[in-house]
Amino acid sequence: MDPDFWHQRWRRGEIGWHLPHPNPHLERYWHRLPVTPGDRVFVPLCGKTHDLMWLHRQGHPVVGVELSPLAVSQFFMEQRLRPEEQARPPFRCFRAADIELLCGDFFELTRQRLGRVQAVWDRAALIAMPPELRPRYARHLLQVVPPGTPVLLATMEYPQVEMAGPPFSVAETEVHELFGDAYRLERLHAEDILSQQPRFQERGLTHLVEKVYRLLPKGEAQTVASPRD
Ligand SMILES: C[S@@+](CC[C@H](N)C(=O)[O-])C[C@H]1O[C@@H](n2cnc3c(N)ncnc32)[C@H](O)[C@@H]1O
């Protein structure tokens, strides 16, 4: 999407994707990734999500990338944090404790600028991208994180003809096309949530399935299991 589209959404406060609490899928499935407290987590296209604080409470330093300065300032204000700011062109870098937000364009991010990360949480980032940008998004994500970095990915599926994105519908086959060379994919969750989503019912959807995947280096998926699920 055009950056102006997102800037306008933030200026108008049209941020229907924003949850007033941490994402339940993150809370439920995060422990299914091979990560330990202290591992630094990357949250691409982070908005002002409470997930950043939740991850931080699990003992993770976190780094997010977000286009909108409004989102970044609202995040720190709402969390009552006073960040230090550093200009690191083309990004402005805001840091409080172990939470770092890079304000700028994800596609301008380099591995060096991101720093070392050991896991990724992608919610409403891949599905914020129109179809033609998704291969570039996936390639870029894989370029900036070390090879094999585990990813927890949440997507949505619905008949794309019924609604214009974002959020866009991203089919499981596409997730495999985008990430299947680099990762072994495992679907952890699939649920039709339309009945709990009046705003999507009003937009005419007939179904809306949320899916959660874990992406692990090939050969590793079998070894990370948990008795909790
Ligand atoms: C649908 S929202 C999801 C935000 C967050 N992941 C959440 O779950 O609340 C997508 C966010 O990505 C930001 N964004 C869109 N394109 C971007 C880009 N190229 N680089 C960085 N951020 C971007 C938007 O400003 C918006 O806040």
The ligand as a Tripos MOL2 file, in Angstrom:
@<TRIPOS>MOLECULE
LIG
   27    29     1     0     0
SMALL
NO_CHARGES

@<TRIPOS>ATOM
      1 C1         -2.7140   -3.5780    9.9210 C.3       1 LIG1
      2 S1         -1.5970   -2.6520   10.8900 S.3       1 LIG1
      3 C2         -1.0050   -3.8890   12.0390 C.3       1 LIG1
      4 C3         -0.2770   -3.3220   13.2250 C.3       1 LIG1
      5 C4          0.1600   -4.3580   14.2740 C.3       1 LIG1
      6 N1          0.8980   -5.4550   13.7070 N.3       1 LIG1
      7 C5         -1.0040   -4.8760   15.0650 C.2       1 LIG1
      8 O1         -1.2150   -6.0960   15.1120 O.co2     1 LIG1
      9 O2         -1.7210   -4.0630   15.6730 O.co2     1 LIG1
     10 C6         -0.2520   -2.4620    9.7620 C.3       1 LIG1
     11 C7          0.7640   -1.4180   10.2450 C.3       1 LIG1
     12 O3          1.8790   -1.4180    9.3780 O.3       1 LIG1
     13 C8          2.3160   -0.0960    9.1670 C.3       1 LIG1
     14 N2          3.0110   -0.1360    7.8660 N.ar      1 LIG1
     15 C9          2.4460   -0.2920    6.6440 C.ar      1 LIG1
     16 N3          3.3980   -0.3380    5.6960 N.ar      1 LIG1
     17 C10         4.5970   -0.2370    6.3440 C.ar      1 LIG1
     18 C11         5.9530   -0.2400    5.9010 C.ar      1 LIG1
     19 N4          6.2690   -0.3610    4.6040 N.pl3     1 LIG1
     20 N5          6.9180   -0.1280    6.8320 N.ar      1 LIG1
     21 C12         6.6110   -0.0170    8.1480 C.ar      1 LIG1
     22 N6          5.3530   -0.0090    8.6180 N.ar      1 LIG1
     23 C13         4.3470   -0.1210    7.7290 C.ar      1 LIG1
     24 C14         1.0510    0.7240    9.2070 C.3       1 LIG1
     25 O4          1.2860    2.0800    9.5470 O.3       1 LIG1
     26 C15         0.2340   -0.0070   10.2780 C.3       1 LIG1
     27 O5          0.4600    0.5360   11.5520 O.3       1 LIG1
@<TRIPOS>BOND
     1     1     2 1
     2     2     3 1
     3     2    10 1
     4     3     4 1
     5     4     5 1
     6     5     6 1
     7     5     7 1
     8     7     8 2
     9     7     9 1
    10    10    11 1
    11    11    12 1
    12    11    26 1
    13    12    13 1
    14    13    14 1
    15    13    24 1
    16    14    15 ar
    17    14    23 ar
    18    15    16 ar
    19    16    17 ar
    20    17    18 ar
    21    17    23 ar
    22    18    19 1
    23    18    20 ar
    24    20    21 ar
    25    21    22 ar
    26    22    23 ar
    27    24    25 1
    28    24    26 1
    29    26    27 1
@<TRIPOS>SUBSTRUCTURE
     1 LIG1         1 GROUP 0 **** ****
